């Protein structure tokens, strides 16, 4: 008899294969009892008796959720590399053609006695060709075919210089806030291209806030360890300078996020944008051996994080990576997140540090667990953006149950973005997503130790 677990269109091929008495192997997306999705590689083989009659089936299953995530990252990286190679080749040839148009049009304009109307027409041709050459230059930047003039650079200084330009292109109804780390390491970068990154992201943020809002630019030194890099294919362990640009605008859905760095992809109307701004940012970051991520939710805003390798000596990098991991504890922590990979990573980091961890996939499930178990739960780590019930609403409900509840907000946004409202509502602190082991364990310990001091 067919299990209800294996019903639906996705399982038609499996049932047809088994009906023919053949072995079936494939990947299935399934749901756990708590409602979270996971991916599983499954092989089902018929077992026959001596008369060749099928008497049973043997199923071998393997959870491949983490592997599937890495596969998608690899495919995306390969796609971007292929698009960049194609764009670079086309742009190079097209650029040569445009230079011919520009050159000969300029020669024609210089002719004595040229009819004024003809001269005007040729000038228009020249202008169009130059606009085309500008697009080609952006494509070459995306495909990393342009030359960079890198030198040691203080990112804070560059941001302060660009701020004057930003105030001209960003309307006054959009507030610009700078949150810059005063002890920032230097990076090896081309100042002009860093300026292009800042300007392009600022223009994107401006267009996402037609009614006004807030643009926040942050910098900080960070260390990416091996655990983080295992789930982010294009990163390497070491010390980085992190640039964060956040807006409070319209935000994007997951489908849009998958395409934002592709050339000519745009959500704007015809004639409102070329779709090359973010593609050029992507190319510049890669040319500087950096790493870029984007976190966004509809109607909540967007956060771009760019990691530039820091200019530090090898011993300094090793020291940063070899710092002792913050001490753990034995308290019970409720971890709430709708993304299984993130939830599993957080659970692993906390469990290996001695904590007892309960998990929930959304705010509703969290309340079901917290209500009867609140006396044994010392801390709640709550994702800000979740389906059914988001983090802020869940925080309010938890505080109704216990006004003294200790809650940490976790988010891909920054502490100065949408998270600020949750902190004002009563959360005790903030941790970045995806989780950094040292930051997570340090923040958890600080909150728990502070509570013990207050109780004492």
Secondary structure, DSSP 8 states (H G I E B T S, - for coil): ---GGG-SGGGHHHHHHHHTT--EEEEEEEE-TTS-EEEEEEEEEEEE-TTS-EEEEEEEEEE-HHHHHHHHHHHHHHHHHHHHHHHHHHHHHHHHHHHHHHHHHHHHHTSTT--HHHHHHHHHHHHHHHHHHHHHHHHHHHTT-S----EEE-HHHHHHHHHHHHHHHS-TTEEEEEE--TT---EEE-HHHHHHHHHHHHHHHHHH-TT-EEEEEEEEEEEE-HHHHHT-TT--SEEEEEEEEEE-S----HHHHTTTTSTT--SS-TTS--S-HHHHHHHHHHHTT-EEEEEEETTTEEEEEEEEEB---HHHHHHHHTS--------EEEEE-S-HHHHHHHHHHHHHTT-EEEEESSHHHHHHHHHHHTTTEEEEEEESS-SSS-HHHHHHHHHHH-TT--EEEEESS-TTTTHHHHHHHT--EEEESS--HHHHHHHHHHHHHHHHHHH-
